[in-house]
Amino acid sequence: MKYLNELREGDNISEIYLCKSKQILQTKTGKSYYSLVLQDKTGTLDGKIWDLGPGIENFEAMDYIQINAQIVSFQSALQVNIKRLRKCSEGEYNSSEYMPCTKKNVDDMYRELMGIISSIKNPYLKALAESFFINDKAFAKAFVNHSAAKTVHHGFIGGLLEHSLSVTRNCNIIAGLYPILNRDLLVTAAMLHDIGKLKELSTFPENDYTDEGNLLGHIYVGAEMISRRADTIVNFPEKTKNELLHCILAHHGELEYGSPKKPALAEALVLSMMDNLDAKLETLTELFESTTETGWLGFQRNFDSNIRKTGE
């Protein structure tokens, strides 16, 4: 199998991929065409079917499809120009080959997170973190297998763990540099800040927004999950609970980015910055890995800027 991240401009391929999404669109002249997102374990790639002739069999999103196609470059990104397509039958593919996964070791990442939990000195915050990541086996299993996003960053199995650990690790470092920060509050908020995504996004292969995600969003859902769990811990201080919830509610930093509150605590400010830092750097990482172009990569909407790799 030739994985999507191995494809290069000019390649002619005959391969099986998961059709993540399918849209029927029209050109400026009114001709219908299909716009697809193809997926395997290395990521996703846009595909186009310009000629909807007899060589294109019936298929839908979430079907596994065998395609004959050419790889082209469009606006500095690779694209799959599909000539022939058929829907595959069960047994023709191994579904594990089509689920994008973290490149990092999940067990090692989880052990590092457990080490940070063991270092929390505040007994209530430590008990809260342990109640999720150690005592709640169903939560822990879901957490390590979930993505952190649909598309923008960490949109793969293990992405939620990888992103949460990176944010927690960075917050832990910053807390050691600035004495004004409550380290226990900050690292607890960091490891819990995105747990609402367990309900906002469905599991793979769909990895799409649920009704709860569309209606409420992960910030509200996560805050509610934390509030309910804190209420099960005897004598959990109301002030500590409110400060933790504020960090969760403000972790996108700005109202325009979906935060119900702007940061009013130093810990909330740091969390929002570390969350944004990790998301942006992962987005750049995935951008650089998705293209063979050198030099300037063109305008990137997520950064509102023309981007290039350092030294090119």
C-alpha positions in Angstrom: 0.0 0.0 0.0 1.2 3.5 -0.8 0.3 5.8 2.1 -1.0 9.3 1.5 2.1 10.9 3.0 4.2 9.0 0.5 2.5 10.4 -2.6 4.3 12.9 -4.8 3.3 15.1 -7.6 3.1 13.2 -10.9 2.5 9.8 -9.2 -0.1 7.5 -10.9 -1.7 5.2 -8.3 -4.2 2.4 -7.9 -4.9 2.2 -4.2 -7.6 1.7 -1.6 -8.4 4.6 0.8 -11.2 5.6 3.2 -13.5 8.3 1.7 -13.8 10.5 4.8 -16.2 13.0 3.1 -17.9 13.5 -0.2 -19.4 16.7 -1.7 -21.2 17.2 -5.0 -20.2 20.6 -6.3 -20.3 22.5 -9.6 -17.7 24.3 -11.7 -18.2 27.8 -12.8 -19.7 26.4 -16.1 -22.3 24.4 -14.1 -20.6 21.0 -14.6 -21.0 18.7 -11.5 -18.0 17.1 -9.9 -17.1 15.3 -6.6 -14.8 16.8 -3.9 -13.5 14.1 -1.5 -11.3 13.9 1.5 -9.3 10.6 1.4 -7.9 9.2 4.6 -5.4 6.5 5.8 -3.4 6.2 8.9 -0.9 8.9 7.8 -3.5 11.6 7.4 -5.9 13.0 4.8 -5.7 14.4 1.3 -8.1 16.2 -0.9 -9.4 14.4 -4.0 -11.4 15.5 -7.0 -13.5 13.6 -9.6 -14.0 15.9 -12.6 -15.5 13.4 -15.0 -18.5 11.6 -13.5 -18.6 8.9 -16.2 -19.1 5.2 -16.2 -15.7 4.6 -14.6 -17.0 6.1 -11.3 -19.2 3.6 -9.4 -21.7 4.6 -6.7 -20.2 5.3 -3.3 -20.8 7.4 -0.2 -18.8 9.0 2.6 -17.2 6.5 5.0 -16.9 3.9 2.2 -13.6 2.3 1.4 -12.8 3.0 -2.2 -10.3 1.7 -4.8 -9.1 4.5 -7.0 -7.0 4.9 -10.1 -5.7 8.5 -9.9 -2.9 10.9 -10.6 -1.3 13.2 -8.0 -1.2 16.8 -8.9 -0.3 20.0 -7.1 -2.9 22.8 -6.6 -2.2 26.0 -4.6 1.0 24.5 -3.1 -0.8 21.3 -1.8 -1.1 17.8 -3.2 -4.4 16.7 -4.6 -5.7 13.4 -5.9 -7.2 13.6 -9.4 -9.4 10.5 -9.6 -10.1 8.8 -13.0 -11.7 5.6 -11.9 -13.3 4.5 -8.7 -15.1 1.5 -7.2 -16.5 0.8 -3.7 -14.6 -2.0 -1.9 -16.1 -5.0 -0.1 -15.2 -6.1 3.4 -12.1 -8.2 3.4 -10.3 -6.1 0.8 -8.9 -3.8 3.4 -7.5 -3.7 6.9 -9.3 -0.9 8.7 -6.4 -0.2 11.0 -4.4 1.0 8.0 -6.9 3.9 7.6 -7.0 5.3 11.1 -4.5 8.2 11.6 -2.5 7.7 14.8 0.0 9.6 16.9 3.6 8.9 16.0 4.5 9.0 19.7 4.3 6.1 22.2 0.9 6.2 23.9 2.1 4.3 27.0 5.1 6.6 27.5 2.9 9.7 27.2 0.4 8.4 29.7 3.1 7.5 32.1 4.5 11.0 31.9 1.0 12.4 32.6 0.7 10.1 35.6 4.0 11.4 36.9 2.8 15.0 36.7 -0.4 14.0 38.6 1.6 12.3 41.3 3.5 15.6 41.8 0.4 17.7 42.5 0.5 18.7 46.2 -3.0 20.2 46.5 -5.0 17.1 47.8 -8.3 18.2 46.1 -6.8 18.9 42.7 -4.8 15.7 42.9 -7.9 13.7 43.8 -9.8 15.3 40.9 -7.1 14.4 38.4 -6.8 10.9 39.8 -10.6 10.4 39.6 -10.4 10.9 35.9 -7.1 9.5 34.7 -6.5 6.7 37.2 -9.8 5.6 38.8 -12.1 6.0 35.8 -10.9 3.3 33.5 -13.6 4.0 30.8 -12.5 7.7 30.7 -8.8 6.8 30.5 -9.4 4.4 27.6 -11.5 6.9 25.7 -9.0 9.7 26.4 -5.9 7.9 25.0 -7.8 6.8 21.8 -9.5 10.2 21.0 -8.5 13.0 18.7 -8.1 16.6 19.7 -9.8 18.0 16.6 -11.6 17.2 13.4 -9.1 18.6 11.1 -7.0 21.6 12.3 -4.5 20.0 14.7 -4.0 16.6 16.4 -6.9 15.1 14.4 -5.7 11.6 14.9 -6.0 8.7 17.4 -4.0 9.6 20.4 -4.2 13.3 19.5 -6.1 14.3 22.6 -3.5 12.7 24.8 -0.6 14.1 22.8 -2.0 17.7 22.8 -3.0 17.6 26.5 0.4 16.3 27.6 2.2 18.9 25.6 0.1 21.7 27.0 0.5 20.3 30.6 4.3 19.9 30.1 4.7 23.4 28.9 2.5 24.8 31.7 4.6 22.9 34.2 7.8 24.5 32.9 6.3 28.0 32.9 5.0 27.5 36.4 8.6 26.9 37.6 9.7 30.2 36.0 7.1 32.5 37.4 6.4 32.4 41.2 3.0 34.2 40.8 1.6 31.1 39.2 -0.3 28.4 41.2 1.4 25.4 39.7 -1.1 22.8 40.9 -4.0 24.7 39.6 -2.3 25.4 36.2 -1.2 21.8 35.5 -4.6 20.4 36.6 -6.4 22.8 34.3 -4.0 21.9 31.5 -4.5 18.2 31.6 -8.3 18.6 31.8 -8.8 21.6 29.5 -10.0 19.6 26.5 -11.8 16.6 28.0 -15.1 17.9 26.6 -13.8 16.8 23.2 -14.6 13.2 24.3 -18.3 14.3 23.8 -17.8 17.0 21.2 -16.2 14.6 18.6 -17.2 11.1 17.6 -14.7 8.3 17.5 -12.8 7.2 14.4 -13.4 6.6 11.6 -16.0 9.4 11.7 -14.2 11.8 14.0 -16.9 14.4 13.4 -18.9 16.8 15.5 -21.7 15.1 17.6 -25.0 16.8 18.3 -23.7 17.7 21.7 -20.6 19.1 20.2 -22.5 21.3 17.7 -25.0 22.5 20.3 -22.8 23.0 23.3 -19.1 22.8 22.4 -16.2 21.2 24.2 -15.5 24.1 26.5 -18.9 24.1 28.1 -19.1 20.3 28.1 -15.7 19.9 29.7 -16.5 22.5 32.4 -19.6 20.6 33.3 -17.8 17.3 33.4 -15.2 18.8 35.8 -17.8 20.5 38.0 -19.8 17.3 38.4 -16.7 15.3 39.3 -15.4 17.9 41.8 -18.8 17.7 43.5 -18.2 14.0 44.3 -15.0 14.9 46.2 -15.7 15.6 49.9 -15.1 19.2 50.9 -13.7 20.2 47.6 -13.1 24.0 48.1 -15.6 26.1 46.2 -13.0 28.8 45.5 -10.6 26.2 44.0 -13.4 24.7 41.9 -14.3 28.1 40.5 -10.7 29.0 39.7 -10.3 25.7 37.9 -13.5 26.1 36.0 -12.5 29.7 35.0 -9.3 28.3 33.5 -11.3 25.8 31.4 -13.9 28.4 30.3 -11.2 30.9 29.3 -8.7 28.6 27.6 -9.4 29.8 24.1 -8.3 33.2 25.3 -10.7 35.4 23.4 -14.5 35.6 23.1 -14.2 35.5 19.3 -12.4 32.2 19.6 -15.2 30.5 21.5 -14.2 31.2 25.2 -17.2 32.1 27.3 -14.8 34.1 29.5 -11.5 36.0 28.9 -8.7 35.1 31.2 -9.0 36.8 34.6 -6.4 34.7 36.4 -2.7 34.4 35.6 -3.1 30.6 35.3 -5.9 31.0 32.8 -3.8 33.4 30.7 -0.9 30.9 30.6 -3.1 28.0 29.8 -4.7 29.9 26.9 -1.2 30.8 25.6 0.2 27.3 25.9 -2.9 25.8 24.3 -2.6 28.1 21.4 1.2 27.5 21.1 0.8 23.8 20.9 -2.1 23.9 18.5 -0.2 26.4 16.2 3.0 24.4 16.1 1.2 21.1 15.4 -0.7 22.8 12.6 2.6 24.0 11.1 4.1 20.5 11.6 1.2 18.9 9.7 1.4 21.6 7.0 5.1 21.0 6.4 4.5 17.3 6.3 1.7 17.6 3.8 3.6 19.2 1.0 6.8 18.7 -1.1 6.9 22.3 -2.0 10.0 24.3 -0.9 10.2 28.0 -0.2 7.1 30.0 0.4 4.0 27.8 0.8 1.4 30.5 0.1 -1.3 32.2 2.2 -2.4 30.0 5.1 -5.8 30.9 6.6 -5.0 29.5 10.0 -2.1 31.9 10.3 -3.4 34.8 8.2 0.0 34.8 6.6 2.2 33.5 3.8 4.3 30.7 5.4 7.6 29.1 4.6 10.0 26.7 6.4 13.0 28.1 8.1 16.1 28.2 5.9 14.3 27.5 2.6 
